Amino acid sequence: MSNNPFYKSIEEIRNIYETKQASVSEISNTFIKRIKILNPKINAYLEVFDKESITDSKKADEYIKNGNQNILTGIIIGLKDLVDVKGKITSAGSKILEKNIAKSNSKITEDFNQQNSVIIGKTNLVEFAFGTLGINTNTPTCRNPWDLERVPGGSSSGSAVAVSAGLCTFAIGTDTGGSVRMPASLCGITGFKPSYGIVSRRGVLDLSWSMDHVGPMARSAEDCLEVMKVISGFDISDKYSQNITSNFSKIDNHKREEISIAVPKNYFFDDIDPDIKKTILSAANKFDDLGYRVEEIEIPFVEEGRNINVGVLLPEAISIHKQYLYNHDKYTRTVLNRLLGGLGVTADEYLAASRKMSKFNFEMSKLMKKHNILLTPTVPVKTPKIKDSESPNTPEANLMGKFTGVFNLTGQPSISVPAGLSKDKMPIGLMLSGRMLEDNDVLNVAIDWQKETEFHKLLPDI
């Protein structure tokens, strides 16, 4: 890895501060300089907090000087522009909210402030987080650092690009149908969707109350685990919040032979790009060689997952957007078309989709009693070019969330980790999904994978 701080882990940055190799102010200033050089090319950030970063860095330096240091003290963070920061605009990438100044901090913003972290800016996104490719005609085009002519994936596009390009140590994204994991896969980083409700969504704009998740995006699963130590936990002010019974901790002596990894024979490997299929099956063989109990299985009910995901999401999104729809002329064409698809859904149809969701979740929980992890591709298609992605209904746009959305239905913890490169040198993501509320197990299997591989250390040439 490079000697500069841009791709160092949270632990490595902490060590820099502990050994006084550099101050928080110096590290922060270095990131700001890099952002000023690269952001005009890749458009990861919508707003950079130059002045606030200076103030926050000085506070962190004083905190460390007094003999204190938290897990994320002085760590450089990007926040998806759905997350409220008091006194700053939360635009959701929309013209409708371009003057929407947050009156208070989100819960996770407060978590980072208490840690004396440095929130360096708001990251780009698909309008209202409603899209899979990362295209938003309201904002400067967000570009994949691995190939500036290709999409970064959505909707947490800017967060993935910022991490991939070394413009923050980690970023926060949201995930309703794969919006953390899809861009993580396409940009060659690690993206973790926690179990539903264990990270507070207070102060984060909604898309679907049944399936919205907030999660970290970083170079490694170990960094995602470090972030989860801080942002997880019950929040009485979030009615969807739930407590997790296990703490987040790295397991050094991983008992691989006790962990069952299931590889579905159907759905997840049907009609997918050959490079992706070959890479993920190779990963499954690697897990087998490492001593995990790897087994091929059939999941007969899983084909229904994507349709149920959409059937629940659309009417909930319409309900949330009622307050904005009178400004329908300000929506991007892509998002307006998606919302219009939910206008005709009746209450009976929504209830039917919700019942199907409950049945689907029951079947999945029954299946997961036999297995700790499901191993699948993150996405089924190659990374498309930006010029081929202007239509809201391209095959890639419609297929991108085919696999990830399954685990928004169930609320299971799910992570995308780098697994290799395609023939055209674009990242390929491997998805590991675990039992509900067993997030620590998923993260530790991912950490073990990254201990045995180098894919997460590959960097874009930017």
Disulfide bonds with the S-S distance in Angstrom:
none
